[in-house]
């Protein structure tokens, strides 16, 4: 399919190109504090590319349902949720802030009379968050962001933004090809 023939495909590719450029610009800056805003800025078009594809699925423009497309995304881009979480935190909540700040949110579900403990180191590079719940029937969610790393309850170690973005963008580049193959072919003007 010709990229120009499908504006969503062209838009997804454009967003990924923007994200790659911002990541490359961040790599070119020697001082991390100066590179940090570029890394966070790269999250926006990185996430936008996926939102464009999901919108196509919602509107029935793909040969698979939104649920099936989301399943494929989770399989092929497993840390997409971290890019989404960083974008939401940065845009809608507190902002992902520089200067060594660490922001942690967690929710813990415990049985009656249970207890939980949370601990971490005040180190924006290796905060080592840990949640201990007294009963295995308890569960928790966690999101930690600093100006260097992000981590949720599914990750054993914090992930630097550099690493997360590069991994995500490489996986998204591959997903765009699959997205293109899933797009419904436009009907010719002779078909009604």
C-alpha distance (Angstrom), angle and dihedral (degrees) to the residues before:
residue distance angle dihedral
X1 . . .
X2 3.77 . .
X3 3.81 109.9 .
X4 3.79 91.0 -140.2
X5 3.81 89.3 54.6
X6 3.80 92.2 63.7
X7 3.80 116.9 48.3
X8 3.82 93.4 -164.7
X9 3.79 92.2 54.7
X10 3.80 90.4 46.6
X11 3.81 90.5 46.9
X12 3.80 94.0 50.4
X13 3.80 91.1 49.7
X14 3.81 91.3 47.6
X15 3.80 92.0 51.4
X16 3.81 91.3 50.5
X17 3.81 90.4 49.1
X18 3.82 89.4 53.1
X19 3.81 91.7 48.9
X20 3.82 92.1 49.6
X21 3.82 90.5 49.8
X22 3.79 92.6 50.9
X23 3.80 90.7 48.5
X24 3.82 90.7 49.6
X25 3.81 90.6 48.3
X26 3.81 89.7 51.3
X27 3.81 90.3 51.5
X28 3.81 89.9 52.5
X29 3.82 92.3 58.5
X30 3.81 114.5 87.7
X31 3.81 99.2 -159.0
X32 3.81 111.0 70.6
X33 3.82 93.3 -150.0
X34 3.81 88.3 59.3
X35 3.82 92.7 44.4
X36 3.81 94.5 49.1
X37 3.84 96.6 78.9
X38 3.82 89.9 53.2
X39 3.80 90.8 51.4
X40 3.79 91.9 51.8
X41 3.81 90.5 43.7
X42 3.83 89.2 54.6
X43 3.81 89.3 60.1
X44 3.82 91.6 67.5
X45 3.81 100.5 60.6
X46 3.82 89.5 34.7
X47 3.80 89.4 60.2
X48 3.82 92.9 37.6
X49 3.81 90.9 61.9
X50 3.79 90.3 58.4
X51 3.80 92.5 44.5
X52 3.81 90.0 54.4
X53 3.81 90.1 52.9
X54 3.80 93.0 45.8
X55 3.81 90.3 50.5
X56 3.80 89.3 55.7
X57 3.80 89.1 52.6
X58 3.84 91.7 47.7
X59 3.78 90.6 52.7
X60 3.80 94.0 49.1
X61 3.80 94.6 -110.0
X62 3.81 91.5 130.6
X63 3.78 129.6 69.7
X64 3.83 88.5 -123.4
X65 3.80 131.6 58.0
X66 3.80 124.0 -103.2
X67 3.80 89.0 -106.7
X68 3.80 91.5 53.9
X69 3.80 91.5 45.6
X70 3.83 90.7 50.1
X71 3.82 89.4 50.0
X72 3.79 90.0 53.4
X73 3.80 91.3 47.7
X74 3.81 91.3 51.5
X75 3.79 89.5 50.4
X76 3.81 98.0 44.6
X77 3.82 100.4 33.1
X78 3.82 102.3 30.5
X79 3.80 96.9 172.8
X80 3.81 95.1 49.8
X81 3.81 86.2 111.7
X82 3.82 90.5 65.7
X83 3.80 92.6 53.8
X84 3.81 88.3 48.8
X85 3.82 92.2 47.8
X86 3.81 93.1 49.5
X87 3.80 91.7 48.9
X88 3.80 92.4 48.8
X89 3.81 92.9 46.6
X90 3.79 92.3 46.6
X91 3.80 97.3 44.7
X92 3.80 105.3 30.1
X93 3.77 107.5 24.3
X94 3.79 129.0 27.3
X95 3.75 106.1 -31.3
X96 3.78 120.0 -111.6
X97 3.78 98.0 -93.5
X98 3.78 132.7 -153.1
X99 3.76 128.6 -142.2
X100 3.80 96.7 78.7
X101 3.80 95.3 -62.1
X102 3.78 119.2 155.2
X103 3.80 122.8 -161.0
X104 3.80 120.4 -166.6
X105 3.79 128.4 -176.1
X106 3.75 122.9 179.7
X107 3.78 139.7 166.2
X108 3.76 121.1 -157.8
X109 3.78 125.8 -164.9
X110 3.78 112.3 -160.3
X111 3.77 136.2 175.0
X112 3.83 118.1 -113.5
X113 3.81 111.9 -70.6
X114 3.80 90.9 12.9
X115 3.76 123.5 129.6
X116 3.77 137.1 -152.5
X117 3.77 136.0 -160.5
X118 3.78 129.4 -156.7
X119 3.79 123.6 -165.8
X120 3.78 137.6 167.0
X121 3.77 142.0 158.8
X122 3.81 119.4 -107.2
X123 3.81 90.1 -120.3
X124 3.83 116.6 120.1
X125 3.82 90.8 -157.9
X126 3.82 99.4 46.7
X127 3.83 109.3 12.1
X128 3.83 94.9 158.9
X129 3.81 97.7 -155.0
X130 3.77 114.4 -160.6
X131 3.79 131.0 -174.1
X132 3.79 119.5 -167.0
X133 3.79 119.1 -168.3
X134 3.81 118.1 -168.2
X135 3.78 95.3 -140.1
X136 3.80 126.0 46.0
X137 3.81 89.3 -137.0
X138 3.80 87.5 68.2
X139 3.77 120.0 91.7
X140 3.78 137.5 -170.9
X141 3.77 144.7 -167.8
X142 3.77 123.2 -147.3
X143 3.78 136.7 -173.4
X144 3.78 120.7 -177.2
X145 3.78 123.3 179.2
X146 3.76 128.8 175.6
X147 3.76 129.1 165.1
X148 3.82 88.3 -89.6
X149 3.81 110.1 31.5
X150 3.79 145.9 25.1
X151 3.79 128.4 -153.8
X152 3.78 137.5 172.3
X153 3.80 132.7 -175.8
X154 3.81 91.6 -85.1
X155 3.80 94.7 58.4
X156 3.80 120.0 78.4
X157 3.82 92.0 -160.3
X158 3.81 133.6 30.6
X159 3.80 113.6 -100.5
X160 3.82 121.1 -138.4
X161 3.80 113.5 -126.7
X162 3.83 89.6 -122.5
X163 3.79 91.2 58.9
X164 3.80 95.8 40.3
X165 3.80 94.3 50.0
X166 3.81 95.0 46.5
X167 3.82 92.0 48.3
X168 3.81 92.7 45.1
X169 3.80 94.9 47.3
X170 3.81 92.8 48.3
X171 3.81 89.9 50.8
X172 3.80 91.9 44.9
X173 3.80 91.3 51.9
X174 3.81 87.2 58.6
X175 3.81 92.0 44.0
X176 3.82 91.1 55.2
X177 3.80 89.0 62.7
X178 3.79 90.4 52.3
X179 3.81 90.6 45.2
X180 3.80 89.0 53.8
X181 3.82 91.0 52.4
X182 3.82 90.4 50.5
X183 3.81 95.7 52.4
X184 3.78 113.5 110.5
X185 3.76 111.3 -114.3
X186 3.80 112.3 -111.9
X187 3.75 114.8 -106.4
X188 3.77 115.5 -113.7
X189 3.78 117.1 -119.2
X190 3.84 88.7 -107.8
X191 3.82 91.9 62.7
X192 3.79 118.6 79.5
